[in-house]
């Protein structure tokens, strides 16, 4: 998908806000070298840098990195494909928030992360887990099928068991692995779900004219309103998988 960095920052800043919960797992060593994998517009990279100065942010989106560099010019950001990171074993920690569900091959991803970490390296991450946005995605699929289109999910939401097996296969000892529900308030009251779906289903919506997109998004709201509308706001049915693991000695 093509990321709209301005829309992401203005309407979906809850992604970084929730990601701050991961910071408590960072080590006491303030000189640790940290790679923020999938840093987006750099909000969490900046937050981490206030305590851990040896940090770099990478993202596959040129638009995201351009905005990160503009917002935080003293920090180091690079456009890098997560599956093709340099095998330099230089990082103490790979930190990642709300990224892994965009990557189809978690086995290949964890192999790349392993190669980037030093011998005592640690992975700290959180992303969409099995059942994440199930209500929204099923409704969106139903709409596309009703209009004669097929829908193939672009997300990878694993179970804790499956992701744990891949961690162990790639040489990690698991310290924490938990799948939990995290209903998430979407900004802008009535427009919250519309804005969310415009960003996260943009590839599928691009098949339609602007008026058709508007109709689909309105129909989507109608389909999920009973489950996800709460008096004056939308709550997306998020379910997250949080993992902390270190390379086996």
N, C-alpha and C positions, 0 to 999 in steps of 0.2 A: 504494500500500500504506500501511497505518497502522503507523508505527514504534513499537516498544516501546523507549523510550530506556534503561530500566533493563537490559533484556536485551542491548541493543546494547553498553552499557558493560561489563557483567559478562562476557559470553560472546564478544563480537566486537571486543574492544579491539585485536586485532591489526590492524584496519583503520587506526587512527591510528598504531600502532607502525610499520607498514610505510611509512606516509606520511611519516615523518621523513626517509626517503631523498630526498625532494623538496626538503628545506630547503637542500641544498647548492647549488641553482640560484638561490636568492635573491641579490639584488645586494649589493654592498659598501656602498651608501648606506643607512644605518640609519634615515634619515628617509623612506624610500619609503612611499607610501600603498598599503596592501595590502588587497584584498578577498578573504576566504576564502569561496569560493562552495561551498555545501553543507557548512557547518562541523560539522553534526551536534551532538554534545554539547560541542563547544568545545575538545577536548583539544589539537588541533594549533593552533588559534587562540591558545590560551594559550602554547603552546611558542614560536610565532613572536613573540608580543608581548614576550617577554623580550629580544629583540634589536631588534625593529621595533615601536615603540609605536603607530604610526599604522595600526592594523588594525581591521577590522570583520568580523564573521562573519554570514553570512546562510544561511538554510535554509528550505525550503518546509514543514518539519514544525514545527508549534506545540509538539509534545511535546519534540522535540530542543532547540529554542530555550529552552523553559522550563527544561530541565535545565542548559543551558549558562549561562544567566543566574544560576541558583542556585549553580552551581559556581564561576563566575568573575564575581562581581558588579561588578568594576571595568572589565570589558571591554564593548564595544558589540556587541550581537547584535540582529538583527531577522529577523522572518518575512518572506521575500521569495521570490517565484516567480522562478527563474533566467531564465525566458523573458520576464519583464516587469520587468527591472531598470530603474532610472532612467537615462535617456540623458544623463548629466551629464559624461562624459569626465573624471572626477576621479581615477581610480585609476592608479597607476603599474604595479601588478601585480594580475592576477587569478590567485589560487592555488586549486587544487581537487584534492582527493584522493578517489578512489573515489565519484565522483558522476555523471560524464557518462553512464555506462551506464544510468542510470535515466531519462535524458531521450531521448524518441523522436526528436526533430528536432535533430540536431547543427548543421545549417545555420542554423536559427533561433537556436540557442544561441550559436553563434560570432558571429552578427550582433549579438546582445544584448551579448555580451562586448566586441566591438569598440566599440560605442557607449558603454560604461562606462569605457573606457580613454582616457588622454590620448594625445597624438600619438606619444609614444615608448613607449607601454605594452607590457607583456609578459604573456603567458599561460604559466603553469607548471602542468601538470596530469598526472595519471595516473589510469587507470580500466581497467575490463575491456575487453580487446581480443578480436579474432576467435578463437574457440576456447575462451574463458574458461568454466570449469565445464562443459565439453561433456559429460563423463562423467556428472556429476550430473544435468544438465538433461535429457539424453536418457533416462536411467533414470526420472526423475520423469514425463516425458511418456509413456513406455511404460506406467507404472502407471495414469495417469489414463485413457488410451485403453482399457486393459483393463477399466476400470470404467465405460466408456460415456461418458466426458467428453472434451472436446477440450482441448488445451493450447495456448495462445498465449503465446509468450515475452514477458515484460515488460521484457526487457533489450535494450540496443542495444550490441552488441560489434562495432565496425567493424574492418576491416583498416587497416593503417598507410597503405596507398595511398589508400583512400577518405577517411580522416580528413585526410590530407595535402592532398588535392584541395580539401576544404572549407576548410581553413585558408587556402590560397592564394586561393580564391574570395572569402573574406572579408577579404582584405587583409593577411594575415600572411606574414612571412618565417620559414621554419622553421629553427631552430637545432639541434633534436634531435627525432627521431621514431623510436621503437624499440618493437617488439613482442617481449615476452620471456616465457618460462615462469617462474612463481613458485609452485611447490607450497607450499601454506600449511597449517601445522599448526592444527587446530581444537582449542579448549580442551575440557577435561573428558573426556579419554580416550574411553571407549566412547560417551558421550552427545554427543560433539562434532558429528557429522553431524546427529543428531536435532535438536539445538538450532539449528544453522545453517539447516537446511531449514524449521524451524518459523518462523523469522523471515523468510527470503527467499522462501519460497513461501506465505506466510500467506494471500494473497488466494485462491489456488486451494484451499488446505486449508479455508478458511472454508465451502466448500460442503458439508463433511462433518461428522458428529458427532464428538465428542472421541474416542470409541472407534475410529471409522473413521480419523481422523487418525493415531492411534497405530499402527494397523495399516499404513497407507500408509507411514509413516516407517520402521517396522520392515522392511517389504518393500524400501524404498529402500536401507536399509543392506545387506540381503542381496544386492541386485543389483550394488552397486558395491564390495562388500567386497574382492574379489580385486584390484581396481585401486587402491583408495584407503586400505585399512587397512594400517598399518605397525607391526606388533608390539604397540604399546600406545597408538596414537593414529590419528586420521584425518588425511589430508592432502588438502585440496581441490585440484582441478586448475585452479588459477588461471593465467591468462595476462593480462599487463598491457600496456597501451599508454601509454607515457610521451612527453609532448610539451613542448617549450619553443619558443616562437615570439614574435616581436615584430611590432608593426604596421609596415608598410612606410613609409618616410619619404615 
